[in-house]
Amino acid sequence: MPHALPAAESAFPVATQPTVVDRPAIAEVIVPRHLNRSFTYAIPEQLRDHLQVGSRVWIPFGPSMLQGVVVALSARCSHGDSQDLVKSGRLAGRLREIASVIDETPEAGITPALLTLTRLVSERYLAPWGQCVRLILPTLPADRHSSRYLITEEGRTKRESPGRLASTARQILARLIGAPKGLTMTSLRRTVTGPVARTLRTLARHKWVQAIEQDRRGGQGSRTEQRDSSASELAPASSPRQFHRPQESAPASSRELAWWDHLCSALDRAEPRLFLLQGPASQRLSYVIRAAEETLARDRTVMILAPEVARAAAIAELARARWEDRVEIFHSGLTPTKRGDVWRRIRAGTASIVVGTRSAVFAPLASLGLICVEDEEDSSFKEEAEPRYHAREVARMRASQDKAVLLFGSAHPSLETVQAIGACGETLCISGDGAMSPAIQVVDLRRHPHGSVLTEPMLVGIRGALEARAGVVLFLNRKGFAPALLCRDCGGAQRCPHCSVTLSFYKRAASLSCHSCGASVPVPEACTFCLAARLEPVGFGTERVEEEVRRLFPGARIGRLDRDTAPTTARADAIRSLARAGEFDILIGTQMLFQGTPLPPVGFVGLPHADAGLHLPDFRSAERTFHAIRDAVTLARPSEAGGNVVLQTYLPTHHAIASVVSDNESGFYDQELAFRQSVGYPPFTHLVSLRVSGTNAGLVREAAERWSGLLKAALQRGSSGEERPAPHETFGDDVTILGPIPGAVARVRGRHLWQLLVKSAKAEAARLVVKQTLDVLEKRPGGSGLKFDVDVDPVEMG
């Protein structure tokens, strides 16, 4: 069977569009697979007027039929004369042909700008281009009414004497003759070349085929109806809604006036500038809505990104109250059919505002004028699987590409944003109606009995809030009853059989669970090491805090919000709704407390273990702890309204805690930035995390050491590929290689992990060194079971 001809790896860069002839005969097609190159296909005569760069097509790929995207068109094969290729044996007879076009109209395809974006993402995150193209592809339209097309008697007669019948029509009739139960449009598109939907409409108009409706259970109805499943989705939109400038009163301060003037000026000039809106989430939304109004008034569109679905849904609801059906919500939680429908409406231009999570940054919005990234510091914007992009940084790329204004929103921005804003952006701090901070008391746990869950100051605060019916929130970012179950005789901890981590204890479920792989086992009656029966939980999580609170306050209405009590978004929303309705006297939870629509402020907030996150092997641990404590403190009422906070900690003088207590945010940023600069970590350097994993510990270690050798060899060659006079581990004194060492968690799901770290003050230098080694690794012999992962700008180091 002939195969598609692989194109040269960078022969058709999308960033500079290739010259396209009037009647192309050859197409370069990229497929959404772990591949970094396009493939060459011949274009059938009947499709040559229907293809353009960005068209989605069905192509034969090995034994399968895959969806692909045309990235270049030409009149002849770029690899030389096709006859010469046949004679040399590089083609088994001929180029394979594109089977059919998925998009019925050119306007329904992928835009060249989005293709360019995927190439940029591929280059920045060292991910295969095919994997990045997957990010912009919509799910294929479903046969909405499950129509199956059958050939009629008239069609059979026409099939026997086709006359001047077009090629696509002949193919459809031939396929339907051999399918007595009929075929769906999707099935026909995979095997028939040409404009399938348009041809089916023509055949139905001549009564040569008929469409039989069937319900979702597969039963066929008796009603006959000719329907194109994609026609309604791509129908022209109604006349666009007229947008007007906001009629709100002028901002109160001259600083706000100047900030708005600069933002509007950037919109007028289509200047991709960065702005930061710093303040409480509930206060920021009105500013975001006004910024959207200013953008729409200039006939440009708006994209709003949120870190999680609940937050995106809340923003979309607010936007729809003003702009109704011009707002679309787009995230990976939608069903494939719904997600595809939303994508096609956005592509057709019926949406002016798109709200979504990180995947929405690839939505096909045209005339993009404003990109808002809410809670930009949230690590949820970083994709964990390949390609490991960061939506905040991709938003920067789109803003630069589309000349759109970039607006970050945060109550406490990331260090990367603080650094970037200081260099080239503008910040507006909003105070939240002049609200004051709550009174904060720090409890030094070193002076209290070991193992105390709730100290006396914490209990006093809870009692006072309960008596005043002011509400209590207890925040601990650790679920379960205890993080470990230890033997009091030998000190052994029960460990996961698949991972090198200690199992967490869940008392109510009487189980031990692994937070790495999800494995769960019953609590043993005796220690698995020494067979002693004295097992004791050590430490505490939200379940243990709940048990203690129920024991001490039996009359209180108590709720808990974590992944155990709210495994689904719907359940989490239900608990938050109960909290907003005042159904809980005490609410205990993890960081899920800060998601979705903000909870109403309460009289008392307690943090039983405020420094828990500081003990992780990650240079960002202080920043994350600072963000979490700040979020928890904002759940309390201001001090003038009786709001109180108690922080229990073993590290009361740590700057992540002390700066919150003293309300000195700038002090935290100054100290943390100075620390990062002194040790050479972001935002002053760029990191590339490299991981090797496999089931054979020896092979994994050998592969990691081999990768390290390849990296050092690349450093010797330099960017020009020439040998350097002496070996060293810095690339122009700018690139450093650390490792290899075992992973912080050395085994996960039965796979051993080793890691390396590449550091550089210049992002391109770090990527270049790693990129030179990837081709060699990809050519490794199969069957080893080894996996090589690259994470550019990682947000998790543990």
C-alpha positions in Angstrom: 0.0 0.0 0.0 1.5 3.4 -0.9 2.3 5.8 1.9 2.2 9.5 2.2 5.6 11.2 1.6 7.0 12.8 4.8 7.8 16.4 4.2 11.0 18.0 5.3 10.7 19.0 8.9 10.6 22.7 8.5 9.9 22.9 4.7 6.5 24.5 5.2 6.7 26.9 8.2 3.2 28.3 8.7 4.5 31.6 10.0 5.5 32.6 6.5 2.7 31.4 4.3 3.8 29.5 1.2 2.8 30.7 -2.3 -0.4 29.0 -3.3 -1.1 28.4 -7.0 -4.6 28.8 -8.5 -5.0 25.0 -9.1 -2.9 23.2 -6.5 -2.1 19.5 -7.1 -0.1 18.8 -4.0 -1.0 19.4 -0.3 1.1 19.3 2.8 -1.0 17.9 5.6 -0.3 17.9 9.4 -2.0 15.2 11.5 -2.8 15.5 15.2 -0.2 12.9 16.4 3.2 12.8 18.1 4.8 14.0 14.9 6.8 17.1 14.0 6.4 17.1 10.3 3.8 17.4 7.6 3.0 14.7 5.0 2.6 15.1 1.2 -0.7 14.1 -0.5 -2.0 14.4 -4.0 -5.2 16.4 -4.4 -7.9 14.7 -6.5 -9.1 16.8 -9.4 -12.6 17.3 -7.9 -11.1 18.8 -4.7 -8.7 21.3 -6.2 -11.2 24.1 -6.1 -12.2 23.4 -2.5 -8.9 23.4 -0.6 -7.0 26.2 1.0 -4.4 26.5 3.8 -6.3 25.5 7.0 -8.8 23.2 5.3 -9.5 20.1 7.4 -9.4 16.9 5.4 -9.7 13.1 5.7 -6.5 11.4 4.6 -5.4 7.7 4.4 -2.6 7.3 7.0 -1.2 3.8 7.1 -4.2 1.5 7.6 -6.4 4.3 9.1 -8.3 7.3 8.0 -7.3 10.4 10.0 -8.3 14.0 10.2 -5.6 16.4 9.1 -5.1 20.1 8.3 -3.7 21.4 5.1 -0.7 23.6 5.9 0.6 24.3 2.4 -0.5 23.9 -1.3 1.7 23.7 -4.4 1.5 22.8 -8.1 4.1 20.1 -7.8 5.7 17.9 -5.1 8.4 19.8 -3.2 10.5 16.6 -3.0 11.2 16.6 -6.7 9.4 15.2 -9.8 7.0 12.5 -8.7 8.1 10.2 -11.6 11.6 10.3 -10.3 10.4 9.4 -6.8 8.5 6.4 -8.2 11.6 5.2 -10.1 13.8 5.5 -7.0 11.4 3.5 -4.9 10.6 6.3 -2.4 7.0 6.0 -3.4 5.2 2.7 -3.7 3.7 3.7 -7.1 2.2 7.1 -6.4 1.3 9.7 -3.8 -1.7 8.8 -1.8 -4.7 11.1 -2.3 -6.7 13.2 0.1 -10.0 11.3 0.6 -12.4 14.2 1.2 -12.8 17.7 2.7 -14.4 18.0 6.1 -15.2 21.7 5.9 -18.1 22.5 3.6 -17.0 26.1 3.2 -13.5 27.7 3.4 -14.8 29.9 6.3 -15.3 26.8 8.4 -11.6 25.7 8.3 -8.7 26.5 10.6 -7.4 30.1 10.2 -3.8 30.6 9.1 -3.3 32.6 12.3 -4.2 29.6 14.5 -1.9 27.4 12.5 0.9 29.9 13.1 0.1 29.9 16.8 0.4 26.1 17.0 3.8 26.4 15.3 4.9 29.0 17.9 3.6 26.8 20.8 5.5 23.8 19.3 8.7 25.8 19.2 8.4 27.3 22.6 7.4 24.1 24.5 9.5 21.7 22.4 6.4 19.7 21.6 5.6 17.9 18.3 3.7 20.2 15.9 1.1 17.5 15.4 0.3 17.5 19.1 -0.1 21.2 19.1 -2.4 21.1 16.1 -4.7 18.9 18.2 -5.3 21.9 20.4 -7.1 23.9 17.7 -9.1 21.1 16.1 -12.9 21.0 16.9 -14.6 17.7 17.4 -16.4 16.7 14.2 -20.0 17.6 14.0 -22.3 14.8 15.1 -25.1 13.6 12.8 -27.6 15.7 14.9 -30.6 13.6 14.0 -28.7 10.4 13.5 -29.7 10.5 9.8 -28.8 7.5 7.7 -28.8 7.9 3.9 -30.4 5.2 1.8 -30.4 4.9 -2.0 -33.9 5.0 -3.6 -35.2 3.0 -6.6 -34.7 6.1 -8.7 -31.1 6.2 -7.4 -30.5 2.6 -8.3 -31.7 3.3 -11.8 -29.4 6.4 -12.0 -26.5 4.3 -10.7 -26.9 1.9 -13.6 -26.7 4.7 -16.2 -24.9 7.5 -14.5 -24.4 9.6 -17.6 -22.7 12.9 -16.7 -23.1 12.3 -12.9 -20.2 13.9 -11.0 -17.5 11.7 -9.4 -18.6 12.3 -5.8 -22.2 11.5 -6.6 -21.2 8.2 -8.3 -19.1 7.3 -5.3 -22.0 7.9 -2.9 -24.5 5.9 -4.9 -22.0 3.0 -5.2 -21.4 3.0 -1.5 -25.1 3.1 -0.7 -26.0 0.2 -3.0 -23.8 -2.0 -0.8 -25.3 -0.7 2.4 -29.0 -1.8 2.7 -29.3 -0.2 6.2 -27.9 3.1 4.9 -24.8 5.1 5.9 -24.3 8.2 8.0 -22.7 11.3 6.6 -19.7 10.7 8.8 -19.2 7.2 7.3 -19.5 8.6 3.7 -17.0 11.4 4.4 -14.4 8.9 5.4 -14.6 6.9 2.2 -15.8 9.3 -0.5 -13.8 12.1 -2.0 -15.4 15.5 -2.8 -18.0 17.7 -1.2 -20.2 15.0 0.5 -22.8 17.2 2.2 -23.5 19.3 -0.9 -23.7 16.3 -3.1 -26.1 14.6 -0.7 -28.4 17.6 -0.9 -28.4 17.4 -4.7 -29.1 13.7 -4.7 -31.9 14.1 -2.2 -33.4 17.0 -4.3 -33.5 14.5 -7.3 -34.9 11.9 -5.0 -32.0 9.5 -5.6 -31.3 9.2 -1.9 -33.4 9.7 1.2 -32.4 10.5 4.8 -34.0 8.3 7.5 -34.2 9.8 11.0 -33.3 7.5 13.9 -33.3 8.3 17.6 -30.2 8.1 19.8 -30.9 4.4 20.7 -30.5 3.5 17.0 -34.1 2.8 16.1 -35.2 4.2 12.7 -38.3 6.3 12.3 -40.7 6.3 9.5 -40.4 9.9 8.7 -38.3 10.9 5.7 -36.4 14.1 5.8 -33.5 15.4 3.7 -31.1 17.2 6.1 -27.5 18.4 6.0 -26.2 18.0 9.5 -23.7 20.8 9.2 -25.8 23.4 7.4 -27.5 24.8 10.5 -24.2 25.0 12.4 -22.6 27.2 9.7 -25.6 29.3 8.9 -25.0 33.0 8.6 -25.4 34.9 11.9 -28.1 37.4 12.4 -27.1 41.1 12.2 -24.6 41.9 14.8 -25.7 43.5 18.1 -24.9 47.2 18.4 -22.5 47.9 21.3 -22.3 51.2 23.0 -19.7 52.8 25.3 -20.5 52.3 29.0 -22.6 54.9 30.7 -21.0 54.3 34.1 -19.8 57.2 36.2 -16.2 58.2 35.9 -13.6 56.5 38.0 -13.1 58.0 41.5 -9.3 58.6 41.3 -7.0 60.3 38.9 -4.9 57.1 38.9 -7.9 55.1 37.7 -8.6 57.7 35.0 -5.1 57.5 33.7 -5.1 53.7 33.7 -8.4 53.6 31.7 -7.0 56.3 29.3 -3.9 54.2 28.6 -5.9 51.0 28.2 -8.4 52.6 25.8 -5.5 54.3 23.9 -3.9 50.8 23.5 -7.2 49.5 22.1 -7.4 52.4 19.7 -3.9 51.8 18.4 -4.3 48.0 18.4 -1.2 47.9 20.6 -0.5 44.6 22.5 0.2 46.1 25.9 0.1 44.4 29.2 -2.2 45.7 32.0 -2.7 44.3 35.5 -5.8 44.7 37.5 -5.0 43.9 41.2 -7.7 43.4 43.8 -10.5 41.1 45.0 -12.1 38.9 42.4 -15.6 40.3 43.2 -14.4 43.8 42.6 -12.4 43.1 39.4 -15.3 41.8 37.4 -17.0 45.2 36.9 -13.7 46.4 35.5 -13.4 43.4 33.2 -16.9 44.0 31.9 -16.1 47.7 31.2 -12.9 46.7 29.4 -15.0 44.3 27.3 -17.5 47.1 26.5 -14.7 49.4 25.4 -13.3 46.6 23.1 -16.7 45.7 21.6 -17.3 49.4 20.9 -14.3 49.3 18.6 -15.7 46.3 16.7 -13.2 43.8 18.1 -13.8 40.6 20.1 -13.0 39.6 23.7 -11.5 36.5 25.3 -11.7 35.9 29.1 -9.8 33.0 30.6 -10.4 31.6 34.1 -8.4 28.9 35.9 -11.3 26.5 36.5 -14.8 25.8 35.1 -16.8 27.1 38.1 -15.1 30.5 37.8 -15.5 30.6 34.0 -19.2 29.8 34.4 -19.8 32.6 36.9 -18.1 35.1 34.5 -20.0 33.8 31.5 -23.3 34.2 33.4 -22.5 37.8 34.2 -21.5 38.5 30.6 -24.7 36.9 29.2 -26.8 39.1 31.4 -25.6 42.0 29.3 -24.8 40.4 25.9 -27.0 37.3 25.8 -26.3 35.0 22.9 -23.1 36.8 21.8 -21.3 35.1 24.7 -20.0 31.5 24.4 -18.4 29.4 27.2 -15.7 27.0 26.0 -13.8 24.4 28.1 -12.8 20.8 28.1 -15.6 19.8 30.5 -18.2 20.2 27.6 -19.2 17.0 25.8 -17.4 16.5 22.5 -20.6 17.3 20.6 -21.3 20.5 22.5 -17.6 21.6 22.3 -17.6 21.1 18.6 -20.9 23.1 18.2 -19.5 26.0 20.3 -16.2 26.0 18.2 -18.2 26.2 15.0 -20.3 29.1 16.3 -17.2 31.0 17.3 -15.6 30.3 13.9 -18.7 31.4 12.1 -18.5 34.8 13.9 -21.7 34.5 16.0 -19.8 35.1 19.3 -18.2 38.4 20.3 -17.1 37.2 23.8 -15.6 33.8 24.6 -15.2 32.8 28.3 -13.4 29.6 29.2 -10.6 27.7 30.9 -7.0 27.3 29.5 -8.1 25.4 26.3 -10.2 28.5 25.3 -7.0 30.3 24.5 -7.1 28.4 21.2 -10.7 29.4 20.4 -11.0 30.6 16.8 -12.0 34.2 17.6 -11.5 36.7 14.8 -10.6 40.4 15.3 -9.4 39.7 18.8 -9.0 43.0 20.7 -8.8 42.0 24.4 -7.6 39.0 26.3 -8.3 38.9 30.0 -6.6 36.3 32.2 -8.3 36.1 35.5 -6.3 34.8 38.5 -3.3 34.7 36.3 -1.1 33.2 39.1 -3.2 30.0 39.2 -1.2 26.9 38.3 -4.2 25.4 36.6 -3.3 27.4 33.5 -0.4 25.0 33.0 -1.2 21.9 31.0 0.2 18.7 32.6 0.1 16.6 29.4 2.0 17.1 26.2 2.1 19.8 24.8 2.7 21.3 28.3 1.8 24.9 27.4 0.9 27.6 29.9 -2.3 29.4 28.8 -1.1 32.7 30.3 2.0 32.6 28.1 0.0 31.5 25.0 -2.3 34.4 25.7 0.8 36.6 25.4 1.5 35.0 22.0 -2.0 35.6 20.8 -2.0 39.2 22.0 1.2 39.9 20.1 -0.1 38.1 17.0 -3.5 39.7 17.0 -2.4 43.1 18.3 -4.7 42.7 21.3 -4.5 44.3 24.7 -3.6 41.8 27.5 -5.3 42.3 30.8 -4.2 40.2 33.8 -6.4 40.0 36.9 -5.2 38.9 40.3 -5.6 39.5 44.0 -1.9 38.6 44.4 -0.1 38.3 41.1 2.7 35.8 40.3 6.3 36.8 40.5 6.6 36.5 36.8 3.8 39.0 36.3 5.2 41.4 38.9 8.5 41.4 37.1 6.9 41.8 33.7 4.6 44.6 34.8 7.6 46.4 36.3 9.4 46.3 33.0 6.6 47.1 30.4 3.1 47.2 31.9 0.7 49.2 34.1 -1.0 48.2 37.3 -4.3 49.4 38.8 -4.9 48.4 42.4 -8.5 48.4 43.5 -9.2 48.5 47.2 -12.6 46.8 47.3 -14.6 49.8 48.5 -11.9 50.7 51.0 -12.4 47.5 53.0 -9.8 47.0 55.8 -8.1 43.7 56.6 -9.3 41.5 59.4 -7.4 41.3 62.7 -4.8 38.5 62.4 -3.3 36.5 65.3 -0.3 34.2 64.9 -0.1 31.1 67.1 3.4 29.7 67.4 2.9 25.9 67.4 6.4 25.4 68.9 5.0 26.6 72.2 1.9 24.4 72.2 1.6 20.6 72.8 2.8 18.6 69.8 0.0 17.3 67.6 -2.5 20.0 68.6 -5.1 20.3 65.9 -6.9 23.4 67.3 -5.1 25.5 69.9 -6.9 27.5 72.5 -6.7 30.8 70.6 -8.3 29.0 67.6 -11.1 27.6 69.8 -11.8 31.0 71.3 -12.1 32.5 67.8 -14.5 29.8 66.7 -16.7 30.1 69.8 -16.9 33.9 69.4 -18.0 33.6 65.8 -20.6 30.9 66.6 -22.0 33.0 69.4 -22.3 36.0 67.0 -23.6 33.8 64.3 -21.0 35.3 62.0 -19.8 32.1 60.4 -16.5 30.2 60.5 -14.1 28.9 57.8 -11.2 26.6 58.5 -8.7 26.2 55.7 -6.2 23.4 55.4 -4.9 22.4 52.0 -4.6 18.7 52.8 -7.5 16.2 52.5 -7.9 13.0 54.4 -7.6 12.2 58.1 -3.8 12.1 58.3 -0.9 12.1 55.8 0.6 9.0 57.3 -0.1 5.9 59.5 3.0 5.1 61.5 3.9 2.1 63.6 4.7 3.1 67.2 7.1 0.2 67.6 9.3 0.3 64.4 8.4 3.7 63.1 7.5 2.3 59.7 5.0 4.1 57.5 2.6 2.2 55.2 3.7 2.9 51.6 2.0 2.6 48.2 3.0 -0.7 46.4 3.1 1.2 43.1 4.7 4.5 44.1 7.5 5.6 46.5 5.1 7.7 48.6 3.5 7.2 52.0 -0.2 6.3 52.0 -2.7 8.8 53.4 -5.1 7.6 56.1 -8.8 8.0 55.6 -10.6 7.1 58.9 -14.2 7.2 57.7 -13.5 5.0 54.7 -11.1 2.8 56.8 -8.6 2.9 54.0 -5.1 4.0 53.0 -4.9 5.9 49.7 -2.1 7.1 47.4 -2.4 10.7 46.2 0.0 9.9 43.3 -1.7 7.0 41.6 -5.1 6.8 43.4 -4.6 3.2 44.7 -6.5 2.4 47.9 -6.1 -0.5 50.3 -7.9 -1.4 53.6 -6.2 -0.3 56.8 -4.0 -3.2 58.0 -4.6 -4.7 61.4 -0.9 -4.8 62.1 2.3 -3.1 60.8 3.4 -4.7 57.5 7.1 -4.4 58.6 7.2 -5.7 62.2 3.6 -7.0 62.6 3.0 -4.8 65.7 -0.6 -3.7 66.2 0.2 -0.2 67.3 -0.6 2.0 64.3 -1.1 5.7 64.8 -2.1 8.5 62.4 0.4 11.3 62.3 -0.4 14.8 61.2 -3.9 15.9 60.1 -6.0 16.7 57.1 -9.5 18.1 56.6 -11.2 14.9 57.7 -9.4 15.0 61.1 -10.2 18.7 61.5 -13.9 18.0 60.9 -13.9 15.1 63.5 -12.3 17.4 66.1 -14.7 20.3 65.4 -17.7 18.0 65.6 -16.5 16.7 68.9 -15.9 20.2 70.3 -19.0 21.9 68.8 -21.7 19.2 68.6 -24.5 21.7 68.0 -22.8 23.4 65.0 -23.8 22.8 61.4 -20.6 21.7 59.8 -19.7 21.2 56.2 -16.5 20.1 54.4 -15.4 21.0 50.9 -12.5 18.9 49.4 -12.1 16.3 46.6 -13.4 13.6 48.9 -16.7 15.3 49.7 -17.0 17.0 46.3 -15.5 14.7 43.6 -17.5 16.4 40.8 -18.0 20.0 39.8 -21.8 19.7 40.4 -21.2 18.5 44.0 -18.7 21.3 44.7 -21.2 23.9 43.4 -23.9 22.4 45.6 -21.7 22.8 48.7 -20.8 26.3 47.8 -24.5 27.2 47.3 -25.3 25.9 50.7 -22.5 28.0 52.2 -23.7 31.1 50.4 -27.2 30.4 51.7 -25.9 30.3 55.3 -26.5 26.6 55.8 -23.2 26.0 57.6 -22.0 27.4 60.9 -18.5 26.0 60.2 -17.1 25.2 56.7 -13.8 23.3 56.5 -12.0 23.0 53.2 -9.0 23.0 50.9 -8.2 25.4 48.1 -11.6 24.5 46.6 -12.9 27.1 49.0 -11.4 29.8 46.7 -12.9 28.5 43.4 -16.1 29.5 41.7 -18.2 32.4 42.8 -16.5 34.0 45.9 -18.0 32.9 49.3 -19.5 35.6 51.5 -17.1 36.9 54.2 -17.4 35.3 57.6 -16.6 36.4 61.2 -13.7 34.0 61.7 -11.1 32.2 59.6 -8.7 29.7 61.0 -5.6 28.1 59.4 -4.7 25.1 61.6 -1.4 24.5 59.7 -0.5 27.7 57.8 3.0 26.6 56.8 2.1 23.2 55.4 3.0 24.1 51.9 6.4 25.5 52.8 8.0 22.1 53.3 7.7 20.9 49.7 10.8 20.5 47.5 9.8 23.3 45.2 11.3 26.8 44.8 7.8 28.1 44.4 6.6 26.8 47.7 6.8 30.2 49.5 4.9 31.9 46.7 2.1 29.3 46.7 1.9 29.5 50.5 1.6 33.3 50.3 -1.1 33.1 47.7 -3.1 30.5 49.7 -2.9 32.4 53.0 -3.9 35.7 51.3 -6.9 33.9 49.7 -7.9 32.5 53.1 -7.6 35.8 54.9 -9.9 37.5 52.3 -12.7 35.1 53.4 -12.9 37.0 56.7 -14.8 40.2 57.3 -12.7 43.4 57.9 -11.7 44.0 61.4 -14.1 46.9 61.8 -16.9 44.4 61.1 -15.6 41.9 63.6 -13.5 39.8 61.3 -10.7 37.7 62.9 -8.1 35.3 61.6 -5.9 32.8 63.5 -2.8 31.3 61.8 -1.2 28.3 63.5 2.3 27.8 62.3 5.8 26.5 63.2 7.4 29.2 61.1 5.9 32.5 62.3 8.8 34.7 61.0 8.8 33.2 57.5 8.3 36.0 55.0 5.4 34.2 53.3 3.5 34.3 56.6 4.9 37.5 58.2 4.1 39.6 55.1 0.4 38.6 55.2 0.2 39.3 59.0 1.7 42.8 58.5 -0.2 43.4 55.3 3.1 44.1 53.5 2.6 42.5 50.1 5.4 44.5 48.5 7.7 43.3 51.2 7.0 39.7 50.3 7.6 40.3 46.6 10.8 42.2 47.2 12.2 39.5 49.5 11.1 36.6 47.3 12.4 38.2 44.1 15.8 38.8 45.8 15.9 35.2 46.8 15.1 33.9 43.4 17.7 36.2 41.8 20.4 35.0 44.2 19.8 31.3 43.4 19.1 31.8 39.7 15.4 30.8 39.5 12.5 32.3 37.6 11.6 34.9 36.7 15.3 35.7 36.4 16.1 32.4 34.6 14.3 29.9 32.4 14.0 26.2 33.2 13.4 23.1 31.2 12.6 20.1 33.3 13.5 16.7 31.7 12.2 13.4 33.0 12.9 9.8 32.1 10.6 7.1 33.2 10.2 3.3 32.8 9.5 0.1 34.6 13.2 -1.0 34.7 15.1 1.1 37.2 18.5 0.3 35.7 17.4 1.3 32.2 15.9 4.5 33.4 19.1 5.6 35.2 21.2 4.7 32.1 18.9 6.6 29.9 19.0 9.7 32.2 22.8 9.6 32.2 22.8 9.2 28.4 20.6 12.2 28.1 22.9 14.2 30.3 25.8 13.2 28.1 23.9 14.3 25.0 23.2 17.7 26.6 26.8 18.2 27.5 27.8 17.3 24.0 25.4 19.8 22.6 26.9 22.4 24.9 30.3 21.6 23.5 29.1 22.0 19.9 27.3 25.2 20.7 24.5 26.7 18.6 26.5 26.5 15.5 27.1 22.7 15.9 30.9 23.2 16.0 33.1 21.6 18.6 34.3 23.8 21.3 38.0 23.8 22.4 37.3 22.6 26.0 34.3 20.8 27.5 32.2 22.6 30.1 28.6 22.7 31.2 27.7 26.3 30.3 26.6 27.5 26.9 28.3 30.9 26.7 28.3 30.9 30.5 24.5 31.0 30.2 23.2 27.4 30.3 23.6 25.1 33.2 22.7 21.4 33.5 21.7 19.9 36.8 21.3 16.2 37.4 20.5 13.5 36.6 19.0 12.6 40.0 16.1 10.4 41.1 12.7 12.2 41.0 11.3 13.7 44.2 8.9 10.9 43.9 11.2 8.2 42.6 8.4 5.8 41.5 4.9 6.5 40.3 2.4 3.9 39.1 5.2 1.4 38.9 7.4 3.6 36.7 10.8 4.8 38.0 11.6 8.4 37.5 14.9 10.3 37.0 15.1 14.0 36.2 17.4 16.7 34.9 17.1 20.4 34.9 18.4 22.9 32.3 18.7 26.5 33.4 19.5 29.6 31.4 19.0 33.3 31.6 17.9 33.1 27.9 14.9 31.0 27.1 16.0 30.3 23.6 19.4 29.0 24.7 17.9 26.5 27.1 15.5 25.3 24.4 18.1 25.1 21.8 20.4 22.8 23.9 17.5 20.5 24.7 16.2 20.4 21.1 19.5 19.2 19.8 19.1 16.0 21.9 15.5 15.2 21.1 16.2 13.9 17.6 18.7 11.4 18.9 16.3 10.3 21.7 13.4 9.8 19.2 15.6 7.4 17.2 16.2 5.1 20.2 15.3 1.4 19.6 11.7 0.4 20.5 10.7 -2.0 23.1 12.6 -0.4 26.0 9.4 1.0 27.6 11.2 4.3 28.3 9.5 7.6 28.1 11.2 11.0 27.8 9.2 14.1 28.9 10.1 17.7 28.3 8.5 20.5 30.4 9.5 24.0 29.4 8.9 26.6 32.2 7.6 24.0 34.7 5.3 25.2 37.5 5.6 22.0 39.6 9.1 20.8 40.6 8.2 18.2 43.3 
